[in-house]
Structure formats: structure tokens, C-alpha cells
Amino acid sequence: MTHYLDFEKPLAEIEGKAEELRAMARGTSEMDVSAEAAALDQKAAQLLKDLYAKLTPWRKCQVARHPERPHCKDYIEALFTEYMPLAGDRNFAEDEAVMGGLARFEDQPVVVIGHEKGHDTGSRLKRNFGMARPEGYRKAVRLMDMADRFGLPVVTLVDTPGAYPGKGAEERGQSEAIARATEKCLQIGVPLVSVVIGEGGSGGAVAFATANRVAMLEHSVYSVISPEGCASILWKDAEKMREAAEALRLTAQDLLKLGVCDRVIPEPLGGAHRAPADTVAAVGAAIGQMLSEMSGTSRAELVAARRSKFLAIGSKGLAA
């Protein structure tokens, strides 16, 4: 059953009517509804195009959070071969919100790390809705260390509302773990590419996305705080999330202009969830291009370019 977002309700009605007609026709051989159903399909296609022609930042947030979007596990299964997951931070526990391990990408050995939200109630609870605890970030540091030691490129897939803010996570050093992961991103002497595939929330995303190349899917978002959280702080009213989303400049298109991301990966009409295979293929192509751009670059050059990239963010605005 298709999950429709709030602003897609008119589309849901039209597509629902078309399906009802076809269901009625399947029950009898005397009814021919092909023309009526085709007309409804055409109307739905045009409405879908109109809805997605100019999404507001808040609507992009909704699309980025769509439960049927491809998640980290989907990308790993489709794009990487010989994936060997590695678990635990060798200190406290295994964090199911963070996937990571050794794999091959286009026959090239790599280390892949990403946030996994889960697809249903059980897996979402297991994965803590993609909100990593300190052990998740320490696992990522361990994997990046290993990649650096063996000269393996690192690919990260970002999709998290933010790091988990629970009491236990704070007691185990959540902020320190995020800082260490961000520091490790800046230190490793191998190519590091990152793709924001859904939500890029706060430091929990930065810890994986301090990369040589950062790409974002067309309807993904990346911000220091969620629109709801921002609205609660600024206006003491979470319902002002639409205004907050506008102010945060969190869309891929805004962040490309600001120099926070390097490329925007187009999504199928209606969002990644309407054609997951096409989206996964587009992300794979972008990862391949980004890795090839750094082929033959020395360790020192990779580290220097990465540091310079992030130190330069915001300089255009200051200069203006």
C-alpha cells in the first residue's frame, strides 16, 4: 500500500479512484473501464508533476523522511558486493543504527558506513530510527582507522534525524564520540565520499559527512537542527516548522549554492520512493564519479583538500 504525504492527498484520491475502477472491472468481464482509468492515470501524472515542480523546504523535509525511501541497507545490498559487516566499538556494544564494513564497489575494495533507519516497526526499533549512540560513532572511527591503515576509500551514507539524545548516550560521551568521528574524517589519508540519502541531522550527520566530496539526493535535507526543533526554540511553537524550514536553508539546492555539498543527485519524479531502483543506480553512478575524481591523489593532498574545503564554507558570504 502506497504511503501518501499530507500534500499528496489530492493525488491519493485520483490514484485511488483509478484503482477502484480496475478492481471493479476485474470482477466482471462485461465492464470496460480502460479509457476512464487511463484518463485518471493521466490526470494523476500531471498532478504529480505539478506537486513536485516546486516543493517548499518543509515539503522536501517530508519527502526526505518518507518511510518508503531507499535506506542504507538497500544501497549496500544493491551497489556493493562481498559486503562483510563489522560490529561493535570494542568498548561497550554494537549499535544497530550504524551499518558498516568491508565491501567492493565496482570491484574496488572500500569501507562503507551508514545510518540505517529500518523499514517497519520492528526494524525501526532495532535501529533506533537511525539515531546513533556513542558506540555507533566509535564503531565508525574504528572502521575509518582500518580503511586508513589499508588504503581503502571510505563511502558514507547519511540518513539520520540526529544523534540519539538519551540519558545513557550522554553518560557514555555522545558529544565526544561525535567530535572524534568528525576529527577522524579530517585525518584519514584516503578518499572519503559521502551521500545524504534522506535526512542529514546535526552533528550526527556531520560525523559521517566531513568528506572530500559530499553529494545530496534532490529531495534530501541537511541542517544543524530539525525544523520542529528550530521552531520550538525560536518561536516556542513547533507548528511553525514551515517557517523554520525556510530559514534553515536545508535543501540540497540551497546547500549546493552555499558550498556545503558538491553535487545534487536527481531523483525520479515523485521522490526516491516511487522508483527506488533508479535512485539507487543514480547514487551508485555519483559515488563512482566522485571516487574517480580523486584517483591518484596523494594522502597529503586528500587531507589538505578536505580541511580546506570545510574551512572555506561560509567564506563567500563573509566576503560579500
N, C-alpha and C positions, 0 to 999 in steps of 0.2 A: 504493500500500500504506500503510495507516494505521500511524503510529508510536505505540506504546503506551509510557507511562511505567512505571516499576517497580511503582508501587502500582496500576496498571491491569491487571496480568496476569490476574486473575480475569475481568475484563471482556473481555480479548482472547480468552480461551478460549471464552466463551459466544458472542461475535460470530463467532469463527472457526467454531464448530460450526454456527451458523445459515447461514453462507456455504457450508460444505461440503455441507449438506443441499440447498441451492438449486443448487449445482454438479452434484450427483448427479442432481437432477430434470431439469436441462437436457439431460442425456444420454439421457433416455428419456421417452416420453410416458405410460408406464404408472405412473409414481410420482408421487403427490400428497403433498408434504411441507409444504404451505402452513400447516396447523394447527400442526405441530411447529415450523416456522421462526418462526411468529408468536408462539408461546409463548416461544421463546428470545429473540426480539426484546423481548418484554415484560419478561422477566427481566433482560435487559441494560440496558434503560431504567431499571428500578428500581435496579439496582446502580450505574449511572452517577450517578443522583440521590443515592444514599446516599454514594458516594465523595466527591462534591463538596459535600455538605451542610455539612461542617465540615473543610475542609482545614487541616492543620497549616502553620505558616510554611515548613517545609522543602519540603513538597509544593507550596506556592504557588511557591516558587523553581523547582521542576522544571517546573511549568506555564508560568511566565514564560519559561523557556528553551526551551520546546517548539519544535523545528525547523520545525514547520508553522504556527506562529503568523503572522498577517499582519505584514509588516515595513514599514519606512518607505516603500520603493518602492511597495508595494501601496496604502498610504494616499494617496500623492501621485497615483498613476495613477487612483484611484477618486474622490477628493474634490476635486482641483484641476484646473483647466483652463488651457490655454495655458502650461503649465509650461515655463520656459526655464532649464535648468541653467546655473550659473556655476561655473567651475572655477578651482582654484589659489589660492594665497595671495599671488601676485605677489612671492614671495621665494624659495621653494625648490621646491615641487612641488604637484601635485594629490593630495589624499588621498581615495581611493575609499571610505573608511569613513564619510565625511560627504557627504551629499547636500544640495544647496541651490540655490535660485534664485528667480526671479520667477514668480509664478503668479496665478491668480484663484481665490478661494474664494467660492462663491455670488455670482459676478460682481464681487466686491470685490478689487482688486489687493492682493496680500500678498507677503511674502517667507517662504518655507518652508525650514526647515533640519532635518535629522535624521540620526541614526545608521542606517546600513544594514548588516546582518549578512550578507546573502546567503542563497540558498535551497538551493544544492547545493555540492559540494566546490569546484568552480571559482570560483563567485561568492563563496564564503566566504573563500577565499584572497585573491581580488582585493580584497575589502572588509576584509580583516584581522579578520574575525569581529566587526566593529563597533567595534573598538578604534582610536580616532583617534590620529594622531600630531600633533605641534605644528602642522604645516601645515593640518591639518583644523580646528583651533580658530582659527587665524589666518584661514582662509577664512571661518569663521562670523563672526568680528569684522568682516571686510570686508563681508559681506552685511548685518550689523546696522547698520553705518555707512551703507550705501546706503539701507536702509529708513528710518533716522532722517532722512536728508537729504531723501528724497522723501515722508515722512509715511505710510509703508506699515506696517500691522500686521505683526508677526512671529509665526509659528506654528512651534514646535519640537516634534519627535517624538523622544523619548528611548528608546533601546534599546541599551545598551552594558554589557558587564561591567566597563568602566572604561577609562581612557586607556591606550594601549599603553606598557608599561614597558621597552621595548627600549633598548639602548645608544645607537643613533643618535637616538632620540626624546629621550632625556635630554640628549645632546650639543647638540641643537638647541633646548633650552629648553622641555621639556614642561610643567613646573610653571608657568613664567612665562606660557606660552601659555594654559593653563587659567585662571590668575588674570586675564589680560587679557580673556578671553571672559566670565568671571563679572562683572568690572568693567563691561564693555560692556553686559551685560544690565541692570545697575543704572543705567546712564547714559542709555540711549536714551529719547526722549520720545514713543514710540508704544506702542500696546497690544502686550503680549507675553504670549502664552499658550503653555503647554507641556503636553504629554500624555506620560506614561510609558506606553509601549505594551508593554513587556516588562521588561527589566532597567534599573534606574537605578543604575549602579555608581559610587560615589565621586565625586571631583571631575570625572571625565569626564562625568558626568550633570549635576552642579551647574552646569557651564559653559553648559549649554543651558537649564536649568530654573529659573534665578533670575528668575521671571516674575511678572507681576501675578496670573495665575491658573494654578494647577498642578492638573491632573487626572491620575488614575491609573486604568488599567483594573483591574477587580475582582481579577484574579489576577496583577497586576504587582507588582514589588518595587522598593524604593528604599533604599539603605543606604550607609554610609560604607566598607564592605568586604564582600566576599563571605563567606557563612557558612564556606566552606572556609578562607579566609584568616584569618578571625577565630579559628577553632578551632585553626589551626596556631600562632597567636601565643599564645593564652591557655592552651591545653592541650597544645601541641606534638603535636597529633594531628588531622589533617584529617578523620578519620572522626567526630569529634564535631560535624560540621556541623549536625546536627539541634538540638543544644543551643544552638549559636551562633545559628541562625536564630530560635529562641525569644527569646534575649536581645537580639537586634538590633532588635526591633520594626520589621521591614522591610515588613510587609504594608500594602496600601493602607488597610485598615480601621484599623490602628494609627496610621498617619500622618495619617489624617483627624482622629482624636481629638487628636493632638499638634499639629495645625495646620500640618503640613508640606505637606499637599496640601489642596485646597479642595473637591474632589468625587471620588467614585468612580463610574466608568462601568461598569454591569453588563455581564457577558459572558454569552454563551449557555451553557446547561448543558453541562458538559464542557470549557469553555475556548474561547478565541477561535478555536483551530484547527478546531473542529468546525463552526463557521458563520462563516467569515471575512467574508462579505458583510454579515451582521448586525452584526458587531463594527465593521467599518469605518463603517457607517451610524451606529452609536451614537456613535462618536468624532467623526464629522462633525457630528452634532447638538450634542454637547457643545462643540466648537470654536465653532460658530455662536452658541450661548448665551453663552459666555464673551466673545466679541468684542462681542456686542450689549450686554452689561452695561457695557462701557467706552465705548460710543458717545457722542461729545460731550464726553468728559473731556479737560481741557487737558493739555498736555505737563507742566507743573509738577505737576499733581495726579497724573498717572500715575507720574512719577519718585518723588514723595514717598510715594505709597501703596505702591509696590514696595519701597522702602527700609524703610519702617515695618513692612511685612509680615514681612520676614526678620529685622529686629532684634527683633521680638516673639516669634519662635519660641523656645520653651523658657521664656518668662516665666511661663506658667501654672504649670508645675511648680515654678519657683523660689518663686512666691508661696505655693503650697500648703505 
